[in-house]
């Protein structure tokens, strides 16, 4: 049964006790709020890993996606090995995409792994995308949305928290928990 929660309540739920290491994998299309949410978790001590940030910092990645992914996985491993809580705010659109990322914390025997799925209507993402410094192309959002509709995270992948903005309320989310 979904609950209505504020963003701070969801952040508190994920941050949890300091002695428990966590890995949070965000999923959702561009403009759904993943990066804003991940930044808020980073403000609570999580290390944030983001392909968008890496791409912006190293323009050479546009010519070598393999190098970018290798560097991304190395950064993820490093933060987890050093004992940090980590949040990933990439698209993570398909089961295969998520499996490649999730195998790293699983191989490190991390027990507290959560997928946070931003189940935001396309219209809302298109609206929010327009407010970004560098908006994604509208066609890209529509394609990503169709991909997500076919590739929703499932309990077979792990513990899932689905969040959906409450209509007409910019500060509350409908929150459902699967696989807990």
SEMISE-964663 format. One record per atom (N, C-alpha, C): x, y, z; atom name. Coordinates in steps of 0.001 Angstrom, whole numbers. Atoms other than C-alpha are relative to their C-alpha. Layout:
N
X;Y;Z;CA
...
! end
This chain:
180
846;-1184;0;N
0;0;0;CA
892;1249;0;C
-833;-1215;46;N
1543;3348;-1014;CA
-240;915;1195;C
84;-1007;-1063;N
2289;5954;1646;CA
316;1353;-626;C
-375;-1350;415;N
2473;9714;1196;CA
1123;454;922;C
-1169;-424;-775;N
5897;10988;2279;CA
597;1253;-623;C
-759;-1137;521;N
7913;14159;1955;CA
1352;-513;-506;C
-1324;386;474;N
11269;14085;203;CA
923;-273;1182;C
-856;201;-1170;N
12977;14452;3589;CA
-273;-1331;692;C
323;1298;-606;N
11134;11402;4931;CA
597;-1149;-809;C
-589;1037;847;N
12269;9335;1938;CA
1517;-2;171;C
-1449;-91;-210;N
15835;10610;2371;CA
392;-626;1332;C
-268;565;-1331;N
15718;9676;6059;CA
-121;-1522;-28;C
203;1437;140;N
14393;6219;5184;CA
1234;-646;-641;C
-1153;553;708;N
17339;5661;2824;CA
1309;224;748;C
-1250;-299;-714;N
20027;7301;4958;CA
184;-957;1169;C
-25;969;-1085;N
19183;5128;7963;CA
1129;173;995;C
-1052;-65;-1016;N
21636;4335;10782;CA
1384;149;-636;C
-1335;-290;524;N
25210;5555;10247;CA
860;-1257;-129;C
-865;1186;21;N
26710;2125;10940;CA
-347;-972;-1132;C
399;900;1082;N
24890;472;8013;CA
363;606;-1348;C
-353;-480;1340;N
26456;850;4572;CA
-1147;-242;-966;C
1102;88;948;N
24037;1468;1736;CA
468;310;-1423;C
-154;-350;1404;N
23966;1496;-2044;CA
-1390;265;-542;C
1290;-399;567;N
21098;3346;-3718;CA
179;173;-1501;C
-13;-84;1455;N
20528;2854;-7433;CA
-1276;698;-444;C
1166;-738;499;N
18220;5478;-8912;CA
-300;-403;-1435;C
427;247;1376;N
16218;4759;-12055;CA
-1097;999;-339;C
1031;-926;455;N
14047;7087;-14097;CA
513;787;-1193;C
-408;-736;1186;N
14039;9184;-17216;CA
569;1365;380;C
-544;-1329;-209;N
15748;12521;-17612;CA
-1129;927;463;C
998;-941;-493;N
13931;15239;-15692;CA
-928;-577;1049;C
892;618;-988;N
12360;12812;-13199;CA
370;351;1440;C
-402;-407;-1342;N
14321;14156;-10220;CA
1121;-834;605;C
-1053;883;-523;N
17071;11517;-9862;CA
1193;787;529;C
-1213;-734;-392;N
19989;13961;-9740;CA
-260;908;1195;C
343;-852;-1143;N
18245;16372;-7373;CA
-60;-841;1273;C
106;920;-1128;N
17468;13442;-5074;CA
1386;-493;425;C
-1351;500;-298;N
21031;12072;-5339;CA
846;1080;666;C
-732;-1116;-632;N
22462;15504;-4481;CA
-420;138;1463;C
483;-88;-1387;N
20261;15548;-1366;CA
583;-1137;841;C
-634;1105;-737;N
21587;12102;-356;CA
1488;288;200;C
-1416;-370;-147;N
25130;13367;-996;CA
165;985;1161;C
-19;-920;-1130;N
24329;16121;1492;CA
-133;-716;1335;C
112;821;-1211;N
23714;13317;4004;CA
1134;-1020;92;C
-1198;824;-129;N
27120;11738;3498;CA
206;-1057;-1071;C
-175;972;1074;N
26577;9547;429;CA
987;540;-1029;C
-805;-338;1164;N
29122;9532;-2397;CA
-903;-171;-1213;C
856;29;1190;N
27354;10323;-5661;CA
837;-378;-1217;C
-630;355;1263;N
28369;8567;-8874;CA
-997;265;-1123;C
893;-436;1063;N
26966;9955;-12090;CA
763;52;-1319;C
-615;-47;1325;N
27845;9329;-15709;CA
-107;1397;-600;C
157;-1379;512;N
26470;12797;-16583;CA
1121;896;512;C
-1072;-828;-589;N
28936;14432;-14192;CA
1358;-373;-577;C
-1280;436;562;N
31813;12330;-15481;CA
151;496;-1435;C
-11;-413;1403;N
30912;13144;-19086;CA
287;1499;-127;C
-208;-1459;29;N
30783;16887;-18378;CA
1431;366;379;C
-1358;-307;-475;N
34167;16786;-16615;CA
1091;-484;-950;C
-1006;530;916;N
35959;14795;-19318;CA
-616;-160;-1391;C
611;62;1329;N
34890;15588;-22897;CA
524;-1149;-871;C
-531;1121;783;N
37075;12729;-24189;CA
-912;-1224;65;C
911;1135;-130;N
34422;10303;-22959;CA
-953;-109;-1187;C
913;72;1136;N
32247;11254;-25930;CA
570;-855;-1137;C
-646;788;1036;N
34791;9424;-28119;CA
276;-1438;432;C
-342;1326;-506;N
35265;6386;-25890;CA
-912;-372;1170;C
965;367;-1034;N
32215;5130;-24012;CA
542;-1120;882;C
-591;1097;-774;N
34136;2008;-22942;CA
891;519;1112;C
-877;-597;-1011;N
36710;4151;-21121;CA
-844;655;1100;C
860;-658;-986;N
33935;6143;-19433;CA
-626;-1038;933;C
632;1017;-831;N
32164;2986;-18216;CA
1023;-669;917;C
-1061;596;-816;N
35429;1472;-17006;CA
348;920;1176;C
-297;-970;-1058;N
36206;4653;-15043;CA
-1157;95;1001;C
1182;-51;-869;N
32636;4734;-13684;CA
1;-1192;970;C
0;1191;-852;N
32819;1123;-12399;CA
1145;53;1016;C
-1141;-125;-922;N
36262;1811;-10886;CA
-327;969;1132;C
377;-989;-1023;N
34903;4876;-9058;CA
-1014;-601;977;C
1002;654;-842;N
31922;2893;-7757;CA
673;-994;956;C
-719;973;-845;N
34181;86;-6495;CA
821;696;1078;C
-864;-740;-931;N
36574;2588;-4867;CA
-821;539;1172;C
831;-569;-1073;N
33809;4357;-2907;CA
-544;-1088;920;C
528;1090;-825;N
32300;1067;-1739;CA
1103;-655;824;C
-1134;585;-737;N
35705;-385;-776;CA
415;882;1161;C
-376;-945;-1051;N
36393;2770;1250;CA
-1069;126;1075;C
1016;37;-1038;N
33189;2125;3211;CA
-1064;1081;-72;C
995;-1062;129;N
31043;4961;1889;CA
-1360;-553;-403;C
1311;195;595;N
27317;4923;1275;CA
71;645;-1379;C
-111;-482;1373;N
26892;5419;-2476;CA
-1385;96;-620;C
1220;-150;794;N
24072;6727;-4671;CA
397;179;-1462;C
-208;-41;1451;N
24014;6195;-8436;CA
-1235;668;-594;C
1181;-696;544;N
21804;8649;-10331;CA
-58;-45;-1529;C
57;169;1449;N
22106;7312;-13869;CA
-1376;-481;-432;C
1272;423;561;N
19236;6364;-16162;CA
-371;-1411;463;C
229;1390;-421;N
19584;2620;-15394;CA
-1327;-531;-540;C
1294;218;638;N
16815;1978;-17903;CA
-425;-1453;-133;C
397;1385;253;N
16937;-1773;-18465;CA
498;-924;1110;C
-421;1014;-963;N
17292;-4903;-16376;CA
1497;-256;-167;C
-1427;255;258;N
20680;-5501;-18046;CA
873;1148;493;C
-750;-1170;-497;N
21872;-1930;-17295;CA
134;-68;1519;C
-1;36;-1464;N
20886;-2309;-13648;CA
836;-1168;523;C
-745;1178;-444;N
22404;-5801;-13365;CA
1505;260;-24;C
-1435;-305;86;N
25825;-4520;-14493;CA
465;832;1193;C
-359;-852;-1138;N
25799;-1909;-11730;CA
-172;-772;1310;C
316;677;-1263;N
24182;-4039;-9008;CA
961;-1138;334;C
-920;1105;-305;N
26691;-6876;-9384;CA
1209;476;806;C
-1171;-505;-738;N
29397;-4612;-7919;CA
-264;17;1503;C
222;59;-1457;N
27853;-3984;-4471;CA
-349;-1411;487;C
317;1380;-397;N
26528;-7571;-4432;CA
1272;-807;161;C
-1275;720;-86;N
30044;-8933;-5101;CA
777;413;1245;C
-670;-482;-1206;N
31239;-6814;-2154;CA
-786;-365;1254;C
814;507;-1112;N
28633;-8543;35;CA
-738;1111;747;C
776;-1088;-598;N
26755;-5293;660;CA
-1450;-447;86;C
1363;488;-200;N
23378;-6228;2139;CA
-1072;1038;-282;C
1028;-1026;102;N
21587;-2901;1996;CA
78;700;-1359;C
46;-525;1358;N
20985;-2297;-1713;CA
-1452;322;-318;C
1358;-441;284;N
17938;-307;-2761;CA
-53;631;-1385;C
277;-648;1278;N
16601;594;-6195;CA
-1105;1018;263;C
1031;-1028;-134;N
14736;3905;-6098;CA
-453;351;-1410;C
543;-229;1345;N
12513;4107;-9165;CA
-882;1248;6;C
752;-1248;135;N
11275;7562;-10100;CA
-1067;-210;-1063;C
1133;306;870;N
7880;6735;-11583;CA
-768;1309;-233;C
531;-1346;221;N
7152;10211;-12888;CA
-652;47;-1372;C
665;-73;1303;N
4608;10843;-15654;CA
832;801;-1010;C
-765;-641;1062;N
6141;11858;-18978;CA
-258;1505;-57;C
338;-1431;78;N
4307;15197;-18979;CA
733;800;1062;C
-697;-675;-1096;N
5818;16122;-15613;CA
1496;83;-297;C
-1433;-6;345;N
9333;15123;-16779;CA
288;1026;-1093;C
-185;-988;1077;N
8935;17211;-19936;CA
-38;1413;571;C
119;-1312;-658;N
7862;20167;-17782;CA
1260;305;819;C
-1185;-206;-844;N
10730;19731;-15291;CA
1260;136;-850;C
-1165;-46;880;N
13221;19163;-18125;CA
228;1411;-553;C
-114;-1362;548;N
12487;22640;-19496;CA
689;949;970;C
-611;-865;-1027;N
13768;24132;-16209;CA
1483;-294;219;C
-1402;378;-191;N
17163;22414;-16423;CA
917;978;-729;C
-988;-856;672;N
20306;24366;-17319;CA
211;-440;-1434;C
-172;563;1339;N
20858;22066;-20266;CA
-1066;-1089;-160;C
1073;990;120;N
17567;20359;-21090;CA
345;-1101;-1001;C
-124;1116;941;N
17549;16950;-22747;CA
-976;242;-1144;C
907;-123;1138;N
15947;16715;-26163;CA
-1315;-704;326;C
1322;551;-307;N
12207;16096;-25899;CA
-163;-1404;-564;C
95;1320;613;N
12452;13154;-28283;CA
734;-1055;828;C
-760;930;-849;N
15086;11544;-26017;CA
-815;-408;1222;C
831;313;-1163;N
12753;11790;-23037;CA
-1129;-951;-378;C
1106;860;432;N
9898;10219;-24975;CA
492;-1419;-275;C
-566;1331;258;N
12132;7341;-26131;CA
359;-694;1312;C
-363;573;-1296;N
13471;6811;-22593;CA
-1251;-433;761;C
1243;335;-690;N
9929;6836;-21216;CA
-558;-1331;-519;C
503;1257;582;N
8842;4091;-23640;CA
863;-1183;453;C
-912;1052;-457;N
11930;2077;-22664;CA
-304;-389;1448;C
302;283;-1409;N
11081;2407;-18947;CA
-1329;-699;183;C
1301;658;-103;N
7479;1398;-19467;CA
163;-1508;-204;C
-244;1428;286;N
8804;-1915;-20850;CA
997;-630;965;C
-1093;522;-831;N
11596;-2286;-18266;CA
-95;475;1452;C
171;-394;-1396;N
10157;-1486;-14842;CA
847;-899;901;C
-725;861;-950;N
12365;-2674;-11968;CA
-970;-968;680;C
833;1012;-648;N
11058;-5855;-10368;CA
666;-468;1292;C
-505;501;-1278;N
11444;-7464;-6951;CA
1111;-1030;-209;C
-1071;960;279;N
13676;-10091;-8611;CA
1364;699;-28;C
-1251;-760;32;N
16296;-7325;-8934;CA
441;427;1394;C
-336;-405;-1357;N
16152;-6460;-5240;CA
-1099;857;608;C
929;-867;-735;N
14493;-4095;-2825;CA
-255;1270;-812;C
365;-1150;833;N
12607;-1338;-4666;CA
-877;959;784;C
881;-1057;-485;N
11162;1952;-3534;CA
-417;796;-1224;C
536;-757;1141;N
8924;3516;-6184;CA
-560;1307;534;C
535;-1289;-428;N
8251;7193;-5844;CA
-630;708;-1190;C
775;-713;1019;N
5727;9220;-7760;CA
-474;1299;640;C
440;-1266;-601;N
5027;12909;-7197;CA
-1524;41;166;C
1431;-174;-243;N
1648;13682;-5680;CA
-461;1170;-866;C
502;-1031;918;N
-354;15655;-8230;CA
-412;1258;755;C
364;-1286;-596;N
-670;19337;-7372;CA
767;346;1258;C
-756;-220;-1226;N
1800;19042;-4490;CA
1476;-195;-316;C
-1402;82;375;N
5451;19815;-5160;CA
912;-591;1051;C
-893;444;-1070;N
6724;18458;-1865;CA
-302;-1409;517;C
357;1338;-503;N
5050;15061;-1374;CA
81;-1025;-1113;C
-97;1112;925;N
5572;11693;-3000;CA
-855;-1145;507;C
634;1264;-303;N
3517;8547;-3151;CA
1105;-1038;-50;C
-1135;921;-125;N
5941;5848;-2004;CA
-515;-1419;194;C
309;1427;-112;N
5594;2089;-2563;CA
1299;-750;177;C
-1211;800;-244;N
8070;-499;-1300;CA
-262;-1424;-444;C
87;1378;500;N
8622;-3809;-3119;CA
1231;-762;457;C
-1137;861;-287;N
10865;-6711;-2203;CA
654;262;1343;C
-573;-266;-1317;N
11335;-5654;1428;CA
-248;-1148;936;C
! end
